Amino acid sequence: MIKEMEMDVKEKIERVMRMKKIALAKLFIPFCIAGITVLFFWFFIEPEVYAKYAKVFSIYSFIPLVGTGAAIPEGLRLGIPPVALISFIIFTDAVLALFLVWNFDYARKIPGIGKLVERAEERGEKTIIKYKWVKRFGFIGIVVLVIFPLQWTGAGVGSIVGRLIGMPSLMTWLAVVLGTFIRSTLLIYFSWLVAFLMKPFF
């Protein structure tokens, strides 16, 4: 009887340790992916090209509301090929979404990042209240939310909304990536159309 209890306790401890290792891996993997990408660009991409992507990333990440709408035309103006530009934006959102869907509960405890996550969570809760159709349509609702950013929504808030309405991590991540792909593609073609229509006037 005692041996069985000892075995049971040992199994529970091992299970907890495995869960902690998985949680740590989920916390660090997105940072590792982002870090490896930055190092790849730094060492293997020409400085001029690196500067172009850095500028697009800065516009996309740090200009509220109009980040995507400003980053794509700027990227095209800088000469970044459309496919590369779409891929870069999708990658940026995919890494952010991966971090949030995996670490939604833990991210709030991380100094610095925690405050940003809490703000995104507040926006996510307001989004659910204001746009009730998101919860009703689930996966499609998240995709639409990312395609057409409403107020402060986007990949980050979309990821949190998905988790708040009970969607699995993988489905939430896929919805965000799909939404980003459609949004980026539409914006690129829209930018081309505007440039084509405006060409006779310049």
ABEGO torsion letter per residue (X at the ends): XAAAAAAAAAAAAAAAAAAAAAAAAAAAAAAAAAAAAAAAAAAABBAAAAAAAAAAAAAAAABBGAAAAAAAAAAAAAGBBAAAAAAAAAAAAAAAAAAAAAAAAAAAABBGAAAAAAAAAAAAAAAAAABAAAAAAEAAAAAAAAABBBEABEAAAAAAAAAAAGBBAAAAAAAAAAAAAAAAAAAAAAAAAAAAAAAAAX
